[in-house]
Amino acid sequence: MEKRSTGFWLLTAFFALFMLFLYGPTITIGILSFQGEGGGLTFPMRGVSLHWFRDLFQEQAVGDIWGAFRRSFALGLMVMVTTVVVSVMGGLAFRKRFAGSGLLFYLIIASLVIPSILISLGVGLIFNQFGMTVHWSTSGFGSQLTWTLPFGLLIMFAVFNRFDKSFEEAARDQGASAWQTIAHVVLPIIAPSLIGVGLFGFTLSYDEFARTLLTAGSYNTLPLEIYGMTTNVTTPVIYALGTLTTIFSFLIIGTFILTVWIMGKRRARLGSDAGKGV
């Protein structure tokens, strides 16, 4: 057996510590969420039960948990769809140089380096200045797009930089219009990347706190609700909520990954059938 070098074991130890640092807090919260009925917020555990998960589904005196979840989920879907559509349109537009394209690109990316709380403050002030209602579905939606759109556009720029234009040329040679080429050639080819952009947009929105803090209005999103609970909840029910939201996030990610896998298998099968036909 080949002897491992000292460097290998150092890298292994560093990776293990990194994974512990990354997932340790989540695992700790997951364990503490199974505290017994008399359990507290810290170790040692006082029994093991599902009491705090059941408590989540009772009438809560600590806030509107499920209303906040529905708002975050709806906002995440809105941001996801908008991010995908605008990112594709932007990626197509930037395939050719146009006047001011460089300046526009840097203006788009600039929102990533501006502190999130300043974005939230600025959007809230603009809505108040023009007499518009500050609400999670309007100002909150807009402030979150300043976070998700730059990432979506960067991904689409990378996708289209590697895109083989010969597919489009072949479609046009067969008489396809510009719209038909996009709908039946370009979009199916980049579909896995679109799913990735959609997942990115949804998860960034679902977890966003700072850019929603001053733009959500009177109704909290889930991150804001959880933050509020940390100031007045002294039971492991908050850990149970954290565990459920983490499981939900992994389910969303798993669904997207499964969709990409199914699309890949379907594309491989179609390619195999086409090859047999030839």
C-alpha positions in Angstrom: 0.0 0.0 0.0 1.3 3.4 -0.9 2.3 5.5 2.1 0.5 8.8 2.4 2.7 11.9 2.7 2.6 14.3 5.6 1.1 16.9 3.3 -1.8 14.6 2.5 -2.7 14.2 6.1 -2.4 17.9 6.8 -4.8 18.7 3.9 -7.2 15.9 5.2 -7.1 17.4 8.7 -7.7 20.9 7.3 -10.6 19.7 5.2 -12.2 17.9 8.1 -11.9 21.0 10.3 -13.4 23.1 7.5 -16.4 20.7 7.2 -16.8 20.7 10.9 -16.8 24.5 11.0 -19.2 24.7 8.0 -21.8 22.1 9.2 -21.1 21.9 12.9 -23.5 24.7 13.9 -26.3 23.2 11.7 -25.7 19.7 13.2 -25.7 21.1 16.7 -29.0 22.9 16.2 -30.5 19.7 14.7 -29.5 17.7 17.8 -30.8 20.3 20.2 -34.1 20.5 18.4 -34.9 17.0 19.7 -34.7 18.1 23.3 -37.2 16.7 25.8 -40.1 18.9 26.9 -38.1 20.3 29.7 -35.0 21.0 27.6 -33.3 24.3 27.1 -31.2 26.0 24.5 -27.9 24.4 25.5 -26.3 21.1 26.3 -26.7 18.8 28.2 -29.9 17.5 26.6 -32.8 16.7 28.9 -34.4 13.8 27.2 -35.2 13.1 23.6 -38.5 13.8 21.9 -40.4 15.5 19.0 -42.1 17.9 21.4 -40.7 21.1 19.9 -41.6 20.0 16.4 -45.2 19.4 17.5 -45.1 22.8 19.2 -44.3 24.5 15.9 -47.7 23.4 14.5 -49.6 24.7 17.5 -50.8 28.2 17.8 -47.7 30.3 18.3 -47.5 33.3 20.6 -44.1 34.2 19.4 -44.8 35.3 15.8 -46.3 34.4 12.5 -44.0 31.6 11.5 -46.0 29.9 8.8 -47.1 33.2 7.3 -43.5 34.2 7.1 -42.6 30.9 5.5 -45.3 31.4 2.8 -44.1 34.9 2.1 -40.5 33.8 1.8 -41.5 30.9 -0.5 -43.6 33.2 -2.7 -40.9 35.8 -2.8 -38.3 33.2 -3.7 -40.4 32.0 -6.6 -40.9 35.6 -7.9 -37.2 36.3 -7.6 -36.3 32.9 -9.2 -38.5 33.4 -12.3 -37.4 37.0 -12.8 -33.7 36.2 -12.3 -33.9 33.4 -14.9 -35.8 35.5 -17.5 -33.7 38.6 -17.1 -30.4 36.7 -17.0 -31.1 34.9 -20.2 -32.1 38.1 -21.9 -29.0 39.9 -20.6 -26.8 37.0 -21.7 -28.2 37.1 -25.2 -27.8 40.9 -25.3 -24.2 40.8 -24.2 -23.2 38.3 -26.9 -22.5 41.2 -29.1 -20.7 44.4 -28.2 -22.9 47.5 -28.1 -22.5 51.1 -27.0 -22.1 51.4 -23.3 -22.0 47.6 -22.7 -18.9 47.8 -20.6 -20.3 50.6 -18.4 -23.6 48.7 -18.0 -21.8 45.5 -17.0 -19.8 47.3 -14.2 -23.0 49.0 -13.0 -24.7 45.7 -12.7 -21.8 44.1 -10.8 -21.4 47.1 -8.6 -24.4 46.1 -6.5 -22.5 43.1 -5.3 -19.8 45.2 -3.6 -22.2 47.7 -2.0 -23.1 46.7 1.6 -26.4 44.9 1.6 -27.8 47.1 4.4 -27.2 50.2 2.4 -29.1 48.7 -0.6 -32.0 47.9 1.8 -31.9 51.4 3.2 -31.7 53.0 -0.2 -34.6 51.0 -1.7 -36.8 51.7 1.4 -36.0 55.5 1.1 -36.9 55.6 -2.6 -40.2 53.9 -2.0 -41.0 56.3 0.9 -39.9 59.3 -1.1 -42.3 58.4 -4.0 -45.2 57.6 -1.7 -45.2 53.9 -2.4 -45.9 51.3 0.2 -42.9 49.4 1.5 -43.9 45.8 1.2 -42.1 42.5 0.8 -43.6 41.9 -2.6 -42.5 45.2 -4.1 -39.6 46.9 -2.3 -38.4 43.6 -0.9 -38.6 42.0 -4.3 -36.6 44.8 -5.9 -33.9 44.9 -3.3 -33.4 41.1 -3.6 -33.1 41.4 -7.3 -30.0 43.6 -6.8 -28.4 40.5 -5.2 -29.6 37.7 -7.5 -29.5 39.3 -10.9 -25.7 40.0 -11.0 -25.0 36.3 -10.1 -27.5 35.1 -12.7 -26.0 37.3 -15.4 -22.4 36.2 -14.6 -23.5 32.6 -14.9 -25.2 33.3 -18.3 -22.2 35.2 -19.6 -20.0 32.1 -18.9 -22.6 29.8 -20.5 -22.8 31.9 -23.7 -19.1 32.3 -23.9 -18.8 28.6 -24.3 -21.9 28.2 -26.5 -21.2 26.7 -29.9 -22.8 29.1 -32.4 -22.8 26.4 -35.1 -26.0 25.0 -33.6 -27.8 28.3 -34.3 -26.3 28.5 -37.8 -27.5 25.0 -38.6 -31.0 26.0 -37.4 -31.1 29.1 -39.5 -29.8 27.1 -42.5 -32.9 24.9 -42.0 -35.2 28.0 -42.2 -35.7 28.6 -38.5 -36.5 32.2 -37.4 -34.6 33.9 -34.7 -37.3 33.2 -32.1 -37.5 29.5 -33.2 -33.8 29.2 -32.9 -33.8 30.5 -29.4 -36.9 28.5 -28.3 -36.0 25.1 -30.0 -32.2 25.2 -30.0 -30.6 27.6 -27.6 -32.9 27.2 -24.6 -32.9 23.4 -24.6 -29.1 23.3 -24.8 -28.7 25.7 -21.9 -31.6 24.3 -19.8 -29.4 22.8 -17.1 -27.7 26.2 -16.6 -31.1 27.8 -16.4 -32.0 25.4 -13.6 -28.8 26.3 -11.8 -29.6 30.0 -12.1 -33.1 29.4 -10.9 -31.8 27.5 -7.9 -29.3 30.2 -7.1 -32.0 32.9 -7.3 -34.4 31.0 -5.1 -32.0 30.1 -2.4 -30.4 33.5 -2.3 -33.8 35.1 -1.9 -35.1 32.5 0.6 -32.2 33.1 2.9 -31.7 36.8 2.4 -31.8 39.0 5.6 -30.0 42.3 5.2 -31.5 43.4 1.9 -35.0 42.6 3.2 -34.6 44.1 6.6 -35.7 47.6 5.7 -37.8 46.7 2.7 -40.2 44.0 3.9 -42.7 46.5 5.5 -45.1 45.2 8.2 -44.8 41.6 7.2 -41.7 39.6 7.9 -40.1 37.1 5.7 -38.8 33.9 7.3 -35.2 35.1 8.0 -36.6 38.2 9.6 -39.1 36.2 11.7 -36.4 33.9 12.9 -34.2 36.8 13.8 -37.1 38.3 15.8 -37.6 35.0 17.6 -34.0 35.0 18.8 -34.8 38.0 21.0 -37.9 36.6 22.7 -37.9 32.8 22.4 -36.2 30.8 25.1 -37.1 27.3 24.1 -35.8 24.8 21.5 -38.8 25.5 19.3 -36.5 27.9 17.4 -34.1 25.0 16.8 -36.9 22.9 15.5 -37.8 25.6 13.1 -34.2 25.9 12.0 -34.0 22.1 11.4 -37.2 22.1 9.3 -36.1 25.0 7.2 -32.7 23.3 6.6 -34.4 20.1 5.5 -36.7 22.2 3.3 -33.6 23.8 1.7 -32.0 20.5 1.0 -35.2 19.2 -0.5 -35.3 22.1 -2.9 -31.7 21.6 -3.9 -32.3 17.8 -4.3 -35.3 18.5 -6.5 -33.3 20.8 -8.8 -30.4 18.3 -8.9 -32.8 15.4 -9.7 -34.4 17.6 -12.5 -31.0 18.2 -14.1 -30.1 14.4 -13.8 -33.4 13.4 -15.5 -32.8 16.0 -18.3 -29.3 14.6 -18.8 -30.5 11.0 -19.0 -33.3 12.1 -21.4 -30.8 13.9 -23.6 -28.4 11.0 -23.6 -31.2 8.6 -24.6 -32.4 10.9 -27.4 -28.8 11.2 -28.6 -28.4 7.4 -28.5 -31.7 6.9 -30.4 -30.6 9.4 -33.0 -27.3 7.6 -33.4 -29.0 4.3 -34.0 -31.2 5.9 -36.5 -28.2 7.1 -38.5 
